[in-house]
Amino acid sequence: MRRGLGPALALALILAARLGARAAAPDARLDELTRAVVEDGNYKVRVQAALVLGKLADPRAVPALVKALADQNKTVRGIAAQALGTLADPSSAEPLRDLLRRESDPFVRSQAEKAIALVGAAAGGGVKKGAKIYLTFGPFTGGVKSAGPETAKIIADALARELGKLQGVTLSLSPADQRNFAKTGLLGFYVDGNITRLDDVMGTGGSETNCDVKVMVARWPSKSIISWTNAGASLQSGSRPRDKESARRDCLEASAGQLSEELGRFFKAQGG
């Protein structure tokens, strides 16, 4: 009989069955949905599973929804972020920030930003006490081909980690503060950039890894550019692939460390 069903009708029947099972077998239904949101081969089913998990508001769904943040389909990623915002479990805060740092799709980014704000508000967040500056980060994409999403994430994560330690800086806002940012009294800045060099060069002394990173600071929410800065590093690396991979990470983290110091001075001068 299933072979004769159209895709939309089949999907509707699947969801209806899941919804109907809520009272009779909630645990079994939750297990089915958490499997579906990660494993189902039909992205439409994964989307609907994420929607239903958000409506159920069961904290046991958080691990599966966090996994769904890495789904190859952007709609699944966005709806999973939306569901995590509804659940507002503190454990989802860092995975959502990771998603925001690597994501370029506008819909997914907006859902991640809203979810982060909701999670922060639920944890007693809102505007961090004593905060004077709000920082938000771009995807750090568009650099050299040798720098993929994972390498860009190293830079974004390191900058967010270090700049988030500044006393007067907050990395999350409630939905209300997002909508009425001017009323918060905060200064908003947008930080983005890309990796302009990442390569391995053979020399007389062995292999050397070189990297350069360019970072932009702009006003937020207008995104009017204020300044550009850059940093780079070079270090010796081994000949094995894993040695080169480790050297690239160390090189990028060293560059991010330099950038964090320079940007930190700038934001402190702004009151952060």
PyMOL commands that set and color helices and strands:
alter all, ss='L'
color gray80, all
select helices_A, chain A and resi 2-4+7-20+26-39+43-56+59-68+74-87+90-102+106-122+149-163+175-179+181-184+241-269
alter helices_A, ss='H'
color red, helices_A
select strands_A, chain A and resi 133-137+169-170+187-203+206-219+225-237
alter strands_A, ss='S'
color yellow, strands_A
deselect
rebuild
show_as cartoon
